[in-house]
């Protein structure tokens, strides 16, 4: 139902991109360590795959997936790229402004990162307050949370884990090294999380031996399909209401 702008001609863009269009910007790191068993571009592959499926189902215009973003926990791991958060948000803002100046008022950022979410959420609030533009941002931690609670067996995770490895077994199984999977966990600072509840936020860098957090040995393609489908379904459910919504009518009301 939707369009990838990279496949459109300039002439086609004139009628397809209007003030009623929802423009989608996927963001997924293309060069970021994911342990010894997953490719550096895991975030990119997963985010791009999700964006492809969302565009097939929803009437949106999707931009090329942005491969560089704010990943401060991985700066000491060779090959991992992190863009300072103020530069990152300014860059994303410039991308959105390219469409705002032509009347677009609604955007969806498909965010494939965790550390990227806070600066993008702040950018979303600022653009609403300053320009009256609505920028929705997905939360990778919550998109498939219910499904992950039902099917995952690891005691906890978050990076290069059972969940991420399972999704890559669906998208690019040829790049997954199951013989190099491992079980290892990052430790939070004492008192930050108590009984599963976050009490205090304290940023820490990735410090496990292989650079993962979770039990990737438990990954299967079957689990990956369920997780990916839950993510796509969640985004499409949101878009079913967001696409026809008119922010101007809310302000007038």
C-alpha positions as CSV (number, residue, x, y, z in Angstrom):
1,X,0.0,0.0,0.0
2,X,2.9,2.4,0.7
3,X,5.9,3.7,-1.2
4,X,9.7,3.7,-0.8
5,X,10.8,7.1,-1.8
6,X,14.0,5.7,-3.3
7,X,11.9,3.9,-5.9
8,X,9.9,7.0,-6.9
9,X,10.7,9.6,-9.6
10,X,10.6,13.3,-8.8
11,X,7.4,13.6,-10.8
12,X,5.7,10.8,-8.8
13,X,6.7,12.5,-5.5
14,X,4.8,15.6,-6.4
15,X,1.4,13.8,-6.1
16,X,2.3,11.2,-3.5
17,X,4.0,13.4,-0.9
18,X,1.3,15.8,0.4
19,X,0.3,17.5,3.6
20,X,-1.7,14.3,4.4
21,X,1.2,11.9,4.0
22,X,2.9,10.0,6.8
23,X,6.6,9.9,6.2
24,X,8.4,7.0,7.8
25,X,12.1,7.2,8.8
26,X,13.7,3.9,9.9
27,X,16.9,4.2,12.0
28,X,19.0,1.2,12.7
29,X,22.8,1.0,13.3
30,X,24.7,-0.4,10.4
31,X,28.1,-0.7,12.2
32,X,27.7,-1.7,15.8
33,X,29.0,-4.8,17.6
34,X,26.6,-7.6,18.4
35,X,28.8,-10.2,19.9
36,X,30.8,-12.9,18.0
37,X,27.7,-14.5,16.5
38,X,25.8,-11.6,14.9
39,X,26.8,-9.1,12.1
40,X,27.7,-5.5,12.9
41,X,24.6,-4.5,10.9
42,X,22.1,-6.4,13.0
43,X,20.1,-3.3,13.9
44,X,20.1,-2.1,10.3
45,X,18.9,-5.5,9.0
46,X,16.1,-5.8,11.5
47,X,14.9,-2.2,11.2
48,X,15.0,-2.3,7.5
49,X,13.1,-5.5,7.4
50,X,10.4,-4.1,9.6
51,X,10.1,-1.0,7.5
52,X,9.7,-3.0,4.4
53,X,6.8,-5.0,5.9
54,X,5.1,-1.9,7.3
55,X,5.3,-0.2,3.9
56,X,3.7,-3.2,2.3
57,X,0.8,-2.9,4.6
58,X,0.3,0.8,5.3
59,X,-0.2,3.9,3.1
60,X,3.0,5.7,4.0
61,X,6.1,7.0,2.3
62,X,9.2,5.4,3.7
63,X,12.7,6.9,3.5
64,X,15.9,4.9,3.3
65,X,17.0,3.4,6.6
66,X,19.5,5.6,8.4
67,X,22.5,3.4,9.4
68,X,24.3,5.8,11.9
69,X,23.0,7.0,15.3
70,X,23.7,7.5,19.0
71,X,25.2,4.4,20.6
72,X,27.4,5.5,23.4
73,X,27.7,2.2,25.2
74,X,29.7,0.7,22.3
75,X,32.3,3.4,21.6
76,X,35.2,1.2,22.9
77,X,34.3,-1.7,20.6
78,X,36.2,-1.5,17.3
79,X,34.0,-0.9,14.3
80,X,31.1,0.5,16.3
81,X,29.9,3.9,15.1
82,X,28.3,6.4,17.5
83,X,27.1,9.9,16.5
84,X,27.1,12.4,19.4
85,X,23.5,12.9,20.5
86,X,23.2,16.6,19.6
87,X,24.6,15.9,16.1
88,X,22.3,12.9,15.7
89,X,19.1,14.8,16.6
90,X,20.1,17.7,14.5
91,X,20.7,15.4,11.5
92,X,17.3,13.7,12.0
93,X,15.7,17.1,12.4
94,X,17.2,18.3,9.0
95,X,15.8,15.1,7.3
96,X,12.3,15.8,8.7
97,X,12.5,19.5,7.8
98,X,13.1,18.6,4.2
99,X,9.5,17.4,4.2
100,X,8.0,19.9,6.7
101,X,8.9,22.8,4.4
102,X,6.7,21.1,1.7
103,X,3.7,20.7,4.1
104,X,4.2,17.3,5.7
105,X,2.9,17.3,9.2
106,X,3.1,13.7,10.4
107,X,6.1,11.4,10.7
108,X,6.9,8.0,12.2
109,X,10.4,7.1,13.2
110,X,11.0,3.3,13.3
111,X,13.7,3.3,15.9
112,X,15.8,0.2,16.1
113,X,18.0,1.3,19.0
114,X,17.7,1.7,22.8
115,X,20.0,4.6,23.5
116,X,18.5,6.4,20.4
117,X,15.0,6.6,22.0
118,X,15.5,9.4,24.6
119,X,17.0,11.9,22.2
120,X,14.4,11.1,19.5
121,X,11.6,11.5,22.1
122,X,12.9,14.9,23.0
123,X,13.2,15.9,19.4
124,X,9.6,14.7,18.9
125,X,8.4,16.9,21.7
126,X,10.4,20.0,20.5
127,X,9.1,19.7,17.0
128,X,5.5,19.5,18.2
129,X,5.9,22.5,20.5
130,X,7.9,24.6,18.0
131,X,6.3,23.6,14.7
132,X,3.1,21.8,15.5
133,X,4.5,18.7,13.7
134,X,3.7,15.3,15.0
135,X,6.7,12.9,15.1
136,X,5.9,9.5,16.5
137,X,8.8,7.3,17.7
138,X,8.6,3.5,18.2
139,X,10.1,2.0,21.3
140,X,12.1,-1.2,20.4
141,X,11.9,-2.4,24.0
142,X,8.1,-2.3,24.0
143,X,7.1,-3.2,20.5
144,X,7.1,-7.0,21.0
145,X,7.3,-7.1,24.8
146,X,4.2,-9.3,25.4
147,X,5.3,-11.8,22.8
148,X,8.8,-11.9,24.2
149,X,7.6,-12.5,27.7
150,X,5.6,-15.5,26.4
151,X,8.3,-17.2,24.3
152,X,11.8,-16.2,25.5
153,X,13.6,-18.6,27.8
154,X,16.6,-16.4,28.8
155,X,16.6,-15.0,32.3
156,X,17.2,-11.5,30.9
157,X,18.7,-9.9,27.9
158,X,18.9,-6.8,25.7
159,X,21.7,-7.0,23.2
160,X,22.8,-9.8,20.9
161,X,20.5,-12.0,23.0
162,X,17.9,-14.7,22.4
163,X,15.5,-12.2,20.8
164,X,17.9,-10.4,18.4
165,X,19.5,-13.6,17.4
166,X,16.1,-15.2,16.7
167,X,15.1,-12.3,14.5
168,X,18.3,-12.5,12.5
169,X,17.7,-16.2,12.0
170,X,14.6,-15.2,10.0
171,X,16.1,-12.2,8.1
172,X,19.7,-13.2,7.4
173,X,20.4,-16.7,8.7
174,X,23.5,-16.9,6.5
175,X,25.1,-14.2,8.7
176,X,24.3,-15.8,12.1
177,X,27.1,-17.9,13.7
178,X,25.2,-20.2,16.1
179,X,28.5,-21.9,16.9
180,X,29.6,-18.6,18.5
181,X,26.5,-17.9,20.6
182,X,26.9,-17.5,24.3
183,X,25.2,-16.8,27.6
184,X,26.5,-13.7,29.3
185,X,24.9,-10.8,31.2
186,X,25.6,-7.2,31.9
187,X,25.2,-6.2,35.5
188,X,23.4,-3.1,36.6
189,X,24.7,-0.9,39.4
190,X,23.4,-1.9,42.8
191,X,20.1,-0.2,43.7
192,X,19.3,0.9,40.2
193,X,16.9,-1.9,39.4
194,X,15.1,-3.6,42.3
195,X,12.7,-6.6,41.8
196,X,12.7,-5.8,38.1
197,X,11.7,-2.1,38.7
198,X,14.0,0.7,37.5
199,X,14.6,3.0,40.5
200,X,17.6,5.0,39.3
201,X,19.0,5.4,35.8
202,X,22.8,5.1,35.5
203,X,24.4,4.7,32.1
204,X,27.0,1.9,31.7
205,X,29.0,0.7,28.8
206,X,28.9,-2.7,27.3
207,X,31.4,-4.7,29.3
208,X,30.7,-8.4,28.8
209,X,33.5,-10.6,27.3
210,X,31.8,-11.1,23.9
211,X,29.8,-7.9,23.9
212,X,26.3,-9.4,24.3
213,X,23.7,-9.4,27.0
214,X,21.5,-12.5,27.2
215,X,21.4,-16.1,26.2
216,X,21.7,-16.3,22.4
217,X,22.2,-20.1,22.5
218,X,18.4,-20.3,22.9
219,X,17.5,-18.5,19.7
220,X,15.3,-20.1,17.0
221,X,13.8,-18.8,13.7
222,X,10.4,-19.8,15.0
223,X,10.8,-17.3,17.9
224,X,12.1,-14.7,15.5
225,X,9.1,-14.9,13.3
226,X,6.7,-14.3,16.2
227,X,8.8,-11.4,17.5
228,X,9.1,-9.7,14.1
229,X,5.4,-10.2,13.4
230,X,4.5,-8.7,16.7
231,X,6.6,-5.6,16.0
232,X,5.1,-5.1,12.5
233,X,1.6,-5.6,13.8
234,X,2.1,-3.1,16.6
235,X,3.4,-0.4,14.3
236,X,0.6,-1.1,11.8
237,X,-2.1,-0.9,14.5
238,X,-0.7,2.5,15.5
239,X,-0.6,3.7,11.8
240,X,-4.3,2.6,11.3
241,X,-5.2,5.5,13.5
242,X,-2.3,7.9,12.8
243,X,-2.6,8.0,9.0
244,X,-6.2,9.3,8.9
245,X,-5.7,11.6,12.0
246,X,-5.8,15.3,11.5
247,X,-3.7,17.1,14.1
248,X,-5.3,20.4,13.1
249,X,-8.8,19.2,14.1
250,X,-7.5,18.3,17.6
251,X,-6.0,21.8,18.0
252,X,-9.3,23.4,16.9
253,X,-11.2,21.2,19.3
